[in-house]
C-alpha cells in the first residue's frame, strides 16, 4: 500500500509529487496517457503559452528557456519530462483510473489492469475532462467536417471550403486567427465579440508582470474581489481580437442556435456553405468516478483549498481552486505548497 497516489502527470500532479518526494512519502503518480506531457502534445500544433518562461516554473526547477520566451506545447512537454527525471518521480503511464472508493484503511483505485491501494489520494487531473459540443451538432450533414478544439491540430485537417469556429475563449480566437490567415477561405465566427483582449506586452513589461505586481493572480476566491473576478469572462491574452474580427474573410454570425443538414442557423443569419466546423466550446468536468464525493452546482468537487469532504482525498489544479492562477502552469506551485503543509499536519 502506498502512502499517496497522485492521479494525473501534468503540472498539478508533478508539483504535488515534488512535495511528496521532499516529505519522503511512499507515492506513485499515475497517468492514463502513454507519455509525460501528452495532455499538452495532444493540442494544436501552433499552440503557445500566453505566459512567458519566467512565470512557468514548477517548484524546484526553472523552466529551461530564455526569459521572455513564450513556450510551445513541445517545450512544456519536454520540461515535464525533465522534471520527472530530475527528481526521480515514480510514474506509471497507461493507467487510466476508472473508479476511486474509500476503504477502512485508505482508498482503492481501479483501472483496466487491476487495483492500486493507497492511504491517501491527490487528484490532479485538471479542469479539461469531457469535450463539450452543443447538441445541434448531431443535426449537421455527415459530409461537413466537425471536430472539437481538443482534436484540432492544424489546417491540414480541414477540407476545402468555408469554415466555422464556435467559441470565444483563448482557444477559439487562436484557432480563428490561424484558419482565417488563409484569405481564400471564408471563416464564420460564432462567439462573444465583446470579449476583452490584452497584449502580451505593456509599457515594456509582460502582462503577467503587471498581473503579479498588482496582485491580480493572488486574490482569493473567497475575497470580495475574487468573487467578482471569478464571475467575469476571462480576457483573451496575446491575441488581437479586434484585428482578427476585422479581416475581410471573417464574418461574425452571433450565437449558434440550431442546424439542419447543411444549413446552420445563427443569431444573425443562416449559412449553408460551411464545410468545416471547429467547436471551441470548452469542457465539462467529470468526477463521477470518485465514489462519495460531494460536487458543487458546476460539477466540481466541494473543497477548501483542495481538501475535500472525503478524509484523505485532495485536489489540485482546478480552476479557481483558490485564486485565478490555480489552474495555470506557474500558479499551481502555491496551491501544492499549501496542500503539502495540510498533509504534513
PyMOL commands that set and color helices and strands:
alter all, ss='L'
color gray80, all
select helices_A, chain A and resi 11-22+38-41+53-55+73-86+135-139+149-151+155-157+170-180+207-214+224-230+241-245+324-327+332-344
alter helices_A, ss='H'
color red, helices_A
select strands_A, chain A and resi 2-7+27-30+91-92+97-103+106-111+114-123+130-131+145-148+162-166+187-190+197-198+201-202+205-206+236-237+250-252+256-260+263-266+270-271+274-279+283-284+303-304+307-308+313-315
alter strands_A, ss='S'
color yellow, strands_A
deselect
rebuild
show_as cartoon
